[in-house]
Amino acid sequence: MPTRKQKRREAKAKRHDYEFVYLDDDGNEVEASDDTPAEPRRNGAKPAVKKGAPPARGRRRTPQPPSWGRAGRRALILGAVVFVLFGMLNKTHNYTGAAVAAVLYTVLFIPFTYMLDRFAYRRWQAREQAPTKR
């Protein structure tokens, strides 16, 4: 027994009639004849993905090796954001307290970011070296 969703998709496929047209060598549109294989209708479904192949959109980029410079740049960005937020949220407009908090968060964020990058890079290396399951 088909579900409601399957019934709706089937009804939609019957409502829309598609005409297959091909381009010849001169660039003219030619209707598909009976001997040319027509592409199957997909009824709005996503194309099937072959098993074992990584998905096209979900492919992740390869992580870079960890570096202290990259961790420092990220921490400086975070420190600036913390300074601005703490400066705006402080009712007395005492920016020295916001600066102290920003420096503290920046100093603590540098090793945290480096260790997080190192963890991600090592996990990626281990996954690349592991034998693939079939």
N, C-alpha and C positions, 0 to 999 in steps of 0.2 A: 504494500500500500504506500504510494508516494506521499510525502509530507506536503504541507501547504506551500512551503518554499519551492519544492520541486515542481509542484503544479503551476505556480506562478511563473517559474522560469520556462517551463514548457509552453505555457500560453504566450509568453513574450516572444519566444522563438517562432511561434506560428504567426504572430502578428507582423513581425518584421521579415520582409522578403528581401534578400540580398541578391544583387546582380553581380556576377563576376566578370570583370573586364580586364584584359591584358593589353600591354603595349607591345606593338610589333617593332621591328628594327628601325622603321622610319619615325617612330614616336606616335603612330596613330593608335587610337583605342579600338580593340577588336574584342567582340563578345566571345566568351568561352564556349567552345564547341563541346559536344558530348565526349569526344575522345580525350580531351584534356582533363586531367584530374582536378576536380574542384576541391578547395580546401574545406575541411569539415567546419561546421558551425560550432561555436563555442558557447552559445547561449549566455554570454556575459561572464562566463567563468574564466578564471585565470588560466594561463597555459600550464600544462603539466611540467613539472621539473623532474629531470632525471635523477634517480637516486644515486647518491655518491658524489654528485656535483654540488659545489657550494652555491648557495643562492646568490643571484646577481646583486640584489640590493643589500643583502645582509652581510656581504663580504667586508670584513674588518681590515683596516690598514695595519701594516706591520708596525709594532711599537719600536721606537728608537731606544738605543741603550740609555740608561739613566745618566744624567749629568748634573753636577752641582750648579752649573750656570743656569740651566733651564729651571731648576728648582728655585733658585734665587729670583729669577725674573717673575715666576708665578707668585712667589711670596711678596715681592714688591707690589704687584698688582693687588693682592689681597690686603696688604698693609694700607695702600691708598684707599681702598674701599672701606676698610674698617675705620680709618681716620675720618673719612667723610661722614659715615653713618653715625659714629659715636659723637662727632662734633655737632651734627644736626640734632641728635637725640638728647644732648646735654642741655638742660634747661638754663644753667648758669653761664653757658657759652665759655666754659673753661677748656680751652683747646689743649692745654698741657696734659690733662688727664686723657684726652682722646689720643694725643701723640704717644703717651706712655703705653696705652693699650694697643695701639697700632704697632709699635715697635715690638712689644711682647708677642703679639700674634704673628708678626713677620718672622721673628727669630724662631719661634716654635714650629712654624709652618715649613721652613726650609728642610729640616731633616725628615719631617713627615712626608712631604712631597717626594723627596729623593727615594725614601724607602718604598713608597707606593709605586713609583716608576720602576724601581728595581724588582719588586714583586711581580708586576705585570709583565716585564720583559722576561723574567725567568720562567713564568708560567707559559708564555708564548714559545720560548725556546723548548721547553719540555714537551709542549703539544706538537711542535714541529718535528721533534726527534722521535716521538712515540710512533710505533707501527700503527698503520690504519686498520680499523676493524672492517671486516667484510661480511 
